[in-house]
């Protein structure tokens, strides 16, 4: 029996990851209006506890990043010079579509350079519908779907 557990696109990264998701599901939910569409934010009990212990709001920056490939990134900040939307007293979000300044795989992997923010009508229609946040091993993790 071959379970194909190597790190392929559709493969399971780790059986322990499945167990962790079962033991720590995304139970808590908030919603905000993002450009006329509802964005559901769901998070685990670990994330809820870590958010409640913060002195200042955590800022989740959602990027739809266009370069050689399209990537969805969630980057967490304590401060940012972008307009944010308050989800609750402990969490703020910001979302934007950006274009890379180069298609160099090494620079892309290391730095994620941004050339400009995309503000076209088509870019404005691309909005996330769900954001998942977790806090594992003292590190914030996030992913979003469009």
Secondary structure as GFF3:
##gff-version 3
##sequence-region A 1 146
A	DSSP	alpha_helix	15	23	.	.	.	ID=ss1
A	DSSP	beta_strand	26	34	.	.	.	ID=ss2
A	DSSP	beta_strand	37	44	.	.	.	ID=ss3
A	DSSP	alpha_helix	45	52	.	.	.	ID=ss4
A	DSSP	beta_strand	58	66	.	.	.	ID=ss5
A	DSSP	beta_strand	70	77	.	.	.	ID=ss6
A	DSSP	beta_strand	85	88	.	.	.	ID=ss7
A	DSSP	beta_strand	91	99	.	.	.	ID=ss8
A	DSSP	alpha_helix	105	111	.	.	.	ID=ss9
A	DSSP	beta_strand	116	117	.	.	.	ID=ss10
A	DSSP	alpha_helix	121	125	.	.	.	ID=ss11
A	DSSP	beta_strand	130	136	.	.	.	ID=ss12
A	DSSP	beta_strand	139	145	.	.	.	ID=ss13
###
